[in-house]
C-alpha cells in the first residue's frame, strides 16, 4: 500500500499565523514553494496560504502585505491527511475539496506536503487523469 508519507514532499514548514504576508512571500521564495500551512500558537494547522492569496487577496485589494498577517488570510476549515493514509484517501480528500496541495500530519505535527508535482511523480497516468478531471473540471464550473 502506498501512503501519503510515501509520496509527500518532506520538510514542509509552517508560517505562524502572526507573521506578515511579506515574510510569508520571502519564506515561499526561500523554500521554492507556492503555499505554506498556517499554524496557530499551538502549532496546529489553522489554514493554508498560497502565493495567489497574497497577490489577489492582499496586494490587488490595495492592502500592505507588511501589515496583513497570514492568520487574517486563513479561511474555512483546513484540510490535511495523516501520513499513514492510503494514496486513494489522499486523492479522495483532494478531489472532494478541490484542493491542489495537502498538508501531511503525523502525531499532530506537520511532516510534509503533497502537491500536484508529488502526485505526478508517484501515481499512475490513470490516477492522475481522474484526479485532474475531478479537481479542474469541477473548479471551472464553479467560477
N, C-alpha and C positions, 0 to 999 in steps of 0.2 A: 504494500500500500504506500503510495506517495502521499506525503503530508505537507501541510503548509510550511513546516520547518525545513522541508527538503527543497522547496522552490523559492523561498523568500530571499530577499537581499538582506544579509546580516549587517549590523552596525547602524541601524536607523537611530536617529536622535530626536528627542523631544525639543519643542520650543516651549518654554514656560509661558503660561497664559499672560503673565505680567510684562513679557518682553514686547517691544515695539515692532511694527511691521518692517521698518528699515533694518533692524537687527535680524529679523526673520529672513529678509531677502539676502542679506550678507551671508547668513548661515546656509541658505539654499545654494548660493554661488560656491561657497567653500566645499560643500558636500557634493555638488553636482546633481542636485535633485530639484524637483518641481513641487514637492509637497512635504510638509512637516506635521507630524502629530502634535497636538497641543496638549500640554499636561497642566493639571491643576496643582495646587500647593502640596498635595499628597502624591504627586507623580502618577496620577490616574488620568487616563485618556478623557479629554473633555471636548475634543474637536480635531479637525484636520484643516490646515491652512495650505492653500495652493498659491502658486505664483499668479495665477489668474485672479484669485480672490484679492490679492494685493493690488493688482492693476485695476480691475473692474470695480471692486468694492470699496477701494480707498482712493487711489490716485485719480481715476476717472470721475469720481464724485467730488473732487476738489479738496479732499482731506489730506492732511500731512502724515505720511507714514511714520514719521518720527514721534507722532503724538497718539497714534491709534495702536492699541495692543492686540496681540494675537487672540486673546480671550474675547475681545469685543467682536472679532470676526467669526468666532465659533458659533455655528448654528445647527440646530437639530440634534439628533442623537447620533453620536459617532458609532460607526460600525467597526468591528475588529473580529479576529479569528484566533483561536488557540493554536499554538504551534503543532499540536498533535492531530489537528483536524485533517481529515481526508481531503485531497485535492477537489473531489466532487463537491464537498461542502464549501470550499473556497469559491469555486465557480458559482455555486448557487447563491452565496452571500453577495458576490459582486454583481451577478445578473439581477437578482431580486431587488437590489437597492441602486442599480445602475451606477456603480462606482468603478473607478479605474485604478484606485490604489487602496490597499487594505493593510492596516497595521496588524502585526502578529504579536500576540501576547503569550507569555509563559510565566507562570507563578505570579500573575498580576503585574508583570513588568514587560516593557516593550523590548522585543528581541530582534525585530525585523519588519520589513515592509514587503508587500507583494504588489508589483506594478504590472502593467501590460508587457513590459520587456521580460519580466520574470516568467509570465505565462508563455510567451512566445518561445523562450528557451527550453521550457520543460514539458510542454503539453503537446499532444498530437495535433495535426492540422485540423482534424475533425472537432476536437475540443475547442481550439482557438476560434474556428469558424462559428460554432454555436454560441460561444461567449460574445464574440464581436457582433453577431447578428442581434442578439438579445440586448446588449448594452447600447449599441449605437443606433439600431433601428428604433427602439423604444424612445431613446433620447431625442431623436429628430422629430418624433410625432408629438412630443410634449412641449416643444418650444413654440 
